Amino acid sequence: MTLSILHPEVAWRDCESCQKFVYDEDTGQIVIGRDRQPERRAPGCLAPCRYRRGCPKGTPEAQLTLTSQNQQAWDHYRECRAVGEFPDDAIVRRHAALLHNVEESCKSKQELDRLLNVLQVLRR
């Protein structure tokens, strides 16, 4: 869940495709070459997950993604939140509270990252 909030540019990216093609790391889109085709990675040019800094999603062998059940819970929570209606169910309430806390933590991290970026600019 934090991956889709903090790093949407890679959250839905297919790892196999990323190994083959170059992606714009800011937008998450495949880079299109002059021939109007997806740009293939040059031989020896590794995907971001293979470098020290890595990919927020992990590696193809050890992806940091949600299980299908957790993805369903996340999708259900977002749908309920969007329409402002949650079923009167103890499990839904518990999951909603947990997911809300994760969302708030992500917002705090995003705000902190923005402040740190401003401080770095001011130091220059």
C-alpha positions as CSV (number, residue, x, y, z in Angstrom):
1,M,0.0,0.0,0.0
2,T,2.8,2.4,0.9
3,L,4.3,1.6,-2.5
4,S,1.3,2.8,-4.4
5,I,1.1,6.0,-2.3
6,L,4.8,6.9,-2.1
7,H,6.0,5.4,-5.4
8,P,3.1,5.2,-7.9
9,E,5.6,5.4,-10.8
10,V,6.7,1.8,-10.0
11,A,3.8,0.3,-8.1
12,W,2.0,-1.0,-11.2
13,R,5.1,-1.5,-13.3
14,D,5.7,-5.0,-14.5
15,C,9.2,-6.2,-13.4
16,E,9.7,-8.3,-16.5
17,S,9.0,-5.3,-18.7
18,C,11.3,-3.1,-16.7
19,Q,14.1,-5.6,-17.2
20,K,13.7,-5.2,-21.0
21,F,12.7,-1.6,-21.5
22,V,13.9,1.8,-20.3
23,Y,11.4,3.7,-18.0
24,D,11.3,7.4,-17.1
25,E,11.8,7.1,-13.4
26,D,9.8,10.3,-12.7
27,T,6.7,9.5,-14.7
28,G,6.8,5.7,-14.6
29,Q,6.2,5.6,-18.4
30,I,8.2,3.5,-20.9
31,V,10.6,5.7,-22.8
32,I,9.6,5.8,-26.5
33,G,12.6,5.9,-28.9
34,R,13.0,7.8,-32.2
35,D,11.4,4.8,-34.0
36,R,8.3,5.3,-31.9
37,Q,8.9,2.0,-30.2
38,P,9.6,1.3,-26.6
39,E,13.3,1.8,-26.0
40,R,15.0,-1.4,-25.1
41,R,17.7,-1.5,-22.4
42,A,21.2,-1.6,-23.9
43,P,23.2,-4.7,-23.2
44,G,24.8,-4.3,-19.8
45,C,22.3,-1.6,-18.8
46,L,20.7,-3.0,-15.7
47,A,17.2,-2.1,-14.4
48,P,17.1,0.2,-11.3
49,C,16.5,-2.8,-9.0
50,R,19.9,-4.1,-9.8
51,Y,21.8,-1.1,-8.6
52,R,22.7,-0.3,-5.0
53,R,20.0,2.3,-4.5
54,G,17.5,-0.2,-5.9
55,C,13.8,0.1,-6.7
56,P,11.2,0.8,-4.1
57,K,9.3,-2.3,-5.4
58,G,12.3,-4.6,-4.7
59,T,13.5,-7.1,-7.3
60,P,11.6,-9.5,-9.5
61,E,12.7,-12.3,-7.2
62,A,11.6,-10.5,-4.0
63,Q,8.9,-7.9,-4.8
64,L,7.5,-5.7,-2.1
65,T,3.9,-5.8,-3.3
66,L,0.6,-6.6,-1.8
67,T,-0.9,-10.1,-1.7
68,S,-4.1,-10.4,-3.7
69,Q,-6.2,-10.4,-0.5
70,N,-4.5,-7.2,0.8
71,Q,-4.9,-5.6,-2.6
72,Q,-8.6,-6.3,-2.5
73,A,-8.8,-4.8,1.0
74,W,-7.0,-1.7,-0.2
75,D,-9.2,-1.4,-3.2
76,H,-12.4,-1.8,-1.1
77,Y,-11.2,0.8,1.4
78,R,-10.5,3.3,-1.3
79,E,-13.9,2.7,-2.9
80,C,-15.7,3.1,0.4
81,R,-13.7,6.2,1.2
82,A,-14.4,7.7,-2.2
83,V,-18.2,7.4,-1.8
84,G,-18.2,8.1,1.9
85,E,-19.9,4.8,2.9
86,F,-18.5,1.9,4.7
87,P,-20.4,-1.3,5.5
88,D,-21.3,-1.8,9.2
89,D,-18.9,-4.7,9.7
90,A,-16.3,-5.2,12.4
91,I,-13.7,-6.5,10.0
92,V,-14.2,-3.6,7.5
93,R,-13.9,-1.1,10.4
94,R,-10.7,-2.7,11.6
95,H,-9.1,-2.8,8.2
96,A,-10.2,0.8,7.5
97,A,-8.6,2.0,10.7
98,L,-5.3,0.2,9.9
99,L,-5.3,1.5,6.3
100,H,-6.1,5.0,7.4
101,N,-3.1,4.9,9.7
102,V,-0.8,3.8,6.9
103,E,-2.2,6.6,4.7
104,E,-1.5,9.2,7.4
105,S,2.0,7.8,7.9
106,C,2.6,8.2,4.2
107,K,1.4,11.7,4.2
108,S,3.7,12.6,7.1
109,K,6.6,11.0,5.2
110,Q,5.8,13.0,2.0
111,E,5.6,16.2,4.0
112,L,8.9,15.5,5.7
113,D,10.5,14.7,2.3
114,R,9.3,18.0,0.9
115,L,10.7,19.9,3.9
116,L,14.0,18.2,3.5
117,N,14.1,19.1,-0.2
118,V,13.4,22.7,0.7
119,L,16.2,22.7,3.3
120,Q,18.7,21.2,0.8
121,V,17.8,24.0,-1.8
122,L,18.2,26.7,0.9
123,R,21.7,25.3,1.9
124,R,23.0,25.8,-1.7
